[in-house]
């Protein structure tokens, strides 16, 4: 009788332990999503002596820059610095890296990391991969003319990126911490949980 009693207690307690383990796991994921890391990228047009993407591209998915991550990333990155040169100005970020890439990004303006949690992050619709990137007219921004695939680099600004291709679909936030114009930029970044993104209308 006592054995059955203890067995019943164990069975009843199991869902509680499972829910606690799930809560801890979710909490761990949320905490990881808020950890910021930094990386310095070098303009692709300013440093043509570096082969391929050189030190200009970065993978948020794998946390590696293009000069060290080729074997891991298979040359598929989520962010590129200085790929377009407009009259000597190459301070731009772009996100379209491979043929099936439909990634987009948005400049959220000047923000500090402790202010980001107060901002409702917008859902970004995927761009059509087949559309060519067009340089902006005098009345347009890079973000407008490229359908969210190219943005200007601005010190202190925070950017939201949706990285989407046939293999992945996820969000990342990054902030410009240091900028040596048309040469190098240091960004801090962190993963974004879907609970932080506003639902699409």
Secondary structure, 3 states (H helix, E strand, C coil): CHHHHHHHHHHHHHHHHHHHHHHHHHHHHHHHHCCCEEEEEECCCCCCCCCCCCCCEEECCCCEECCCCHHHHCCCCCEEECCCCECCECCEEECCCCCCCCCEEEEEEECCHHHHCCCCECCCCCCCCCCCCCCCCCCCCHHHHCCCCEEECCCCEEEEEEEECCCCEEEEEEEEEEEECCCEEEEEEEEECHHHECCCC
